[in-house]
């Protein structure tokens, strides 16, 4: 199975209402007066990081990518659970883990440690507390809304390729936690950009049953000459969101398009209708 097929099969299993039909990156659980936001991401050697990567950077990125999902829900971190596969440079991993947990105020709650052969893999569960309810989802965009992006895409791509000024964007991304919390009361839909702007926009449009019309000239990119790659590459962890066009935004953001009623395609880039997600970004399998 590829990733979409596997997720579709999971939807046939008993699901908790907080799973939001597996259409979102987080589960949302109401417990008394609190609403918890829970997410889990994994990183695998050879797919998410190079074998020779600094394990301190790997640990940082593992934390940051999970907290980016919380950011898209306007949640503040409560803590994390770590799944760790022992191997070389564990001391460096611990150093990066400490740096990330301290930087983002996300203390360790526990987890599990294993030993094994083959490529290393790590998992992290991040638990957050919603700062606004209803908690933003991918499914609330409505025609007439504007589409926004908090910052440029393509920096991680350039950093991966070795551009010194963009290395941190790939090795040590920063989740937009403060921006997500500020935006949560205003947005109609929100998610982070992890697998490529176009693919993630396609997912948001699909969840909301609308079409997003994006203006390619309005999308901020790190290298305008490579814009077509930048909007597909991913690993940027900016926030993609929709809100009323008249909204007074509390954070800096670029308007990159509009929400229109569903057409033959969930995504329109300029004048091109995009209905096949295969070429829009990164998908597992």
C-alpha positions, 0 to 999 in steps of 0.5 A: 500500500502507498500512504493514501491507500493505507490511511484510507484503510485506517478510516474503516477502523473504529475511530475516536471522534477526536481523530477528526476522520484522520483528515487532520494531523492531530487528534483533539480531545476535550477533557473537562475544561481543557482541550488536548491536541495530540500528534505523532510523527516519525523520522527514518534514516535515509528518508528524513535524514542522512546517515551522516547527519548530526544526531543533535540536529535529528533530535531537534527536527524530530521535536520541531516537526511534531510541534509544528503540527501543534502550532497549526492547531493554535496549541501550546506544548504540554510535553512529549513522549519519545520513541528512541532506537539506540545507535551511534551518537546517542549523546549527540541526540540527547544534546539536541533533544535537550536544546529543542525541549528547552527552546520550545518549552516542551518537557519530556513525559516519557517514552520507549527505547529499543535496539535493532538492526538496519536504518534507525528510526525515531518517533515522537508524540507531542501533547499540547493544550488548545489556546482557542476553541474550536481548534482550527482544522483543515476543513473550515475554508469557505468560498470568499476566504483568502489564502495566506502563508506565514513565510517563504518556501524553498529555504529547506530545499536550498539548505539540504543542497548545502546553501550555508544561509539556509542550512538551519531551515533544513537542519533545525526548523522552528515551529510557528507556535506563537503565530499559530496561537495568535491566528487560531481565533481568526482562521477558518482552516490552518495546517503546516507546510511539511510535504510541499506547499502545493500538496498541502494546499491540495489537502486543505482544499480537499478537506474543506471541499473547496478549490484554492486558487493560488497566485504563483507570483504572490507565493514567497519563495527563497529563490524566485528562479526555482519557484516551481521546485520550492512550492513542491519540495516541502520541509518548510513548516510555515503555516498555510491558512484561510481567513476572511479577506477582511481579517486583520491578521495579528502576524506577518503573512502573505496573501497567496490566493483565494478560496472559491467554490469547488471546481473540477480540481481542488487546486488552481495555480495561476490558470492551471487546474491541478487535480492529480496530487502525485506531482505536487509534493512528497508522499510516502510510498 
